[in-house]
Amino acid sequence: MDDWAEGDPLEVAPRLLGSVLTHGGVSLRLTEVEAYAGPADPGSHAYRGRTERNAVMFGPPGHLYVYFVYGMHHCANLVTGPDGDPGAVLLRAGEVVDGLDVARARRPGVRDRELARGPARLCRALGIDLSDNGVRPALVPGDPVPAISTGPRVGLRHAAERPWRFWITGDPTVSTYRPAAPRRSARP
């Protein structure tokens, strides 16, 4: 087995930057990712243990953990190892390097740099949905990137301050940082 996904998610995440992921007739170079450390991380879907939804996270490394969020978007993580230890790396953004016409058809009217800018947009550009949960994607390590930045994770209510989001410094396809919005009560 290839060892690109084996290891702690905090080590795997920056190594994935610049790698080329191919799925659904589209290839993109990963420009932004976010690490999740399983049961030690309140931001992780595996924090409270194994469920039917997150079971793939507990399996062998190198597979996609795909979930549906807000009743409208798919997001994908690469499971890291070892088997039984539920670490994962959220695929946050990328630059389409092949299959541009396919990605444009999936996201019509969007500028090319926006095609896979954000985790839900990335999944849409690649055609990833729940049927891809558990598949092993085609991923080729890329050339070393010139500079990597790190910062807080996006949109989390718990452990967002951890600087576990990694991106290629200055890349225009990196998503915009947005902290989680405070929950509002429906009661007056």
C-alpha positions in Angstrom: 0.0 0.0 0.0 1.2 3.5 -0.7 2.1 5.3 2.5 0.9 8.8 1.5 -2.0 8.7 3.9 -0.3 6.9 6.8 0.5 8.8 9.9 -0.8 11.6 12.1 -3.2 13.9 10.3 -1.0 16.9 11.3 1.9 15.4 9.5 -0.1 14.1 6.5 -2.0 17.4 5.9 0.9 19.6 4.8 2.4 16.7 2.7 -0.8 16.6 0.7 -0.4 20.2 -0.5 0.5 20.2 -4.2 -0.6 16.6 -4.7 -3.0 15.9 -7.6 -6.3 14.2 -6.9 -8.3 12.8 -9.8 -11.9 11.8 -9.6 -14.9 12.0 -11.9 -12.9 13.1 -15.0 -11.3 16.1 -13.2 -7.8 16.4 -11.7 -6.9 19.1 -9.2 -3.9 20.2 -7.3 -4.6 20.4 -3.6 -4.0 23.9 -2.3 -5.7 23.9 1.1 -6.4 21.1 3.7 -7.5 20.9 7.3 -6.4 18.2 9.9 -8.7 16.4 12.3 -7.3 14.3 15.1 -10.2 11.9 15.9 -11.0 11.3 19.6 -8.5 13.9 20.8 -10.1 16.6 18.7 -13.6 18.1 19.6 -13.8 19.4 16.0 -13.6 15.9 14.6 -16.6 13.8 13.6 -14.9 10.9 15.4 -14.6 12.8 18.7 -17.5 11.0 20.3 -16.7 7.6 18.9 -17.6 5.4 15.9 -21.0 5.8 14.3 -22.5 4.5 11.1 -21.8 7.9 9.5 -18.1 8.2 10.4 -17.2 4.5 10.3 -14.9 5.0 7.3 -12.7 7.3 9.4 -11.8 4.2 11.6 -10.8 2.1 8.6 -7.6 1.8 6.8 -5.8 5.1 5.6 -6.1 6.4 2.1 -9.9 6.2 1.7 -12.4 9.0 1.3 -14.7 9.9 4.2 -17.6 11.8 2.5 -20.4 13.4 4.4 -23.4 15.6 3.7 -23.6 18.9 5.5 -26.4 21.5 5.9 -28.7 19.3 3.9 -27.1 20.5 0.6 -23.3 20.0 0.4 -20.8 17.1 0.3 -17.4 17.4 1.9 -14.6 14.9 1.7 -11.7 13.9 3.9 -8.8 11.6 3.3 -8.5 9.1 6.1 -5.1 8.9 7.7 -3.6 6.0 9.5 -3.1 3.7 11.2 -6.1 1.4 10.8 -8.5 1.9 13.8 -7.2 5.4 14.6 -9.8 7.9 13.1 -7.6 10.7 11.9 -8.6 12.6 8.7 -7.7 15.5 6.5 -10.5 17.7 5.0 -9.9 18.6 1.4 -10.6 22.3 1.5 -9.5 23.7 -1.9 -7.7 23.0 -5.1 -6.7 24.2 -8.6 -8.3 22.3 -11.5 -5.4 21.1 -13.7 -7.2 18.7 -16.0 -10.9 18.2 -16.9 -11.6 21.9 -16.8 -14.6 21.6 -19.1 -16.1 18.9 -16.8 -15.6 21.0 -13.7 -17.0 24.1 -15.5 -20.1 22.1 -16.5 -20.6 21.0 -12.8 -20.2 24.7 -11.7 -21.4 26.9 -14.5 -20.8 30.6 -14.5 -18.0 30.3 -11.9 -14.5 31.7 -12.5 -11.8 29.0 -12.9 -10.1 29.9 -9.6 -13.4 29.4 -7.8 -14.2 26.0 -9.2 -12.8 24.1 -6.2 -12.4 26.9 -3.7 -13.9 25.5 -0.5 -14.7 21.9 0.5 -18.2 21.7 -0.9 -17.1 23.3 -4.2 -14.2 21.0 -4.4 -16.5 18.0 -4.1 -18.9 19.4 -6.7 -16.0 20.1 -9.2 -14.8 16.5 -8.7 -18.2 14.9 -8.8 -17.8 13.5 -5.2 -20.9 12.5 -3.4 -22.0 10.0 -0.7 -21.6 7.1 -3.1 -17.8 7.8 -3.0 -17.7 7.3 0.8 -15.0 4.7 1.4 -13.4 4.7 -2.0 -9.6 5.0 -2.5 -9.0 8.1 -4.7 -6.3 8.5 -7.3 -3.8 10.8 -5.7 -0.3 11.5 -7.0 2.2 13.3 -4.8 3.1 16.7 -6.2 6.3 18.7 -6.3 7.3 20.5 -3.1 5.3 23.7 -2.7 7.2 27.0 -2.2 5.7 28.0 1.1 3.0 26.7 3.4 0.9 28.8 5.8 -1.1 27.6 8.7 -4.0 29.0 10.7 -7.3 28.3 12.5 -9.8 25.9 11.1 -12.9 27.2 9.3 -16.4 27.2 10.6 -16.0 25.1 13.8 -17.6 25.8 17.1 -15.1 23.6 19.0 -11.3 23.7 18.8 -11.4 26.1 15.8 -8.4 28.0 17.2 -6.1 25.1 16.6 -3.8 26.1 13.6 -4.5 22.9 11.8 -5.5 24.4 8.4 -2.7 24.3 5.9 -2.5 26.1 2.6 -0.1 27.0 -0.2 0.9 30.6 0.7 -0.5 33.1 -1.8 -2.4 30.6 -3.9 -5.6 32.3 -5.4 -7.6 29.1 -5.1 -7.4 29.0 -1.3 -10.8 29.6 0.4 -11.6 32.7 2.4 -11.2 32.2 6.2 -14.5 32.5 8.0 -14.9 31.7 11.7 -18.0 29.9 12.9 -21.0 32.2 13.4 -22.4 32.1 16.9 -25.6 30.2 17.3 -28.7 32.3 17.7 -31.7 31.2 19.8 -35.0 30.9 17.9 -36.7 32.1 21.0 -37.4 35.8 21.5 
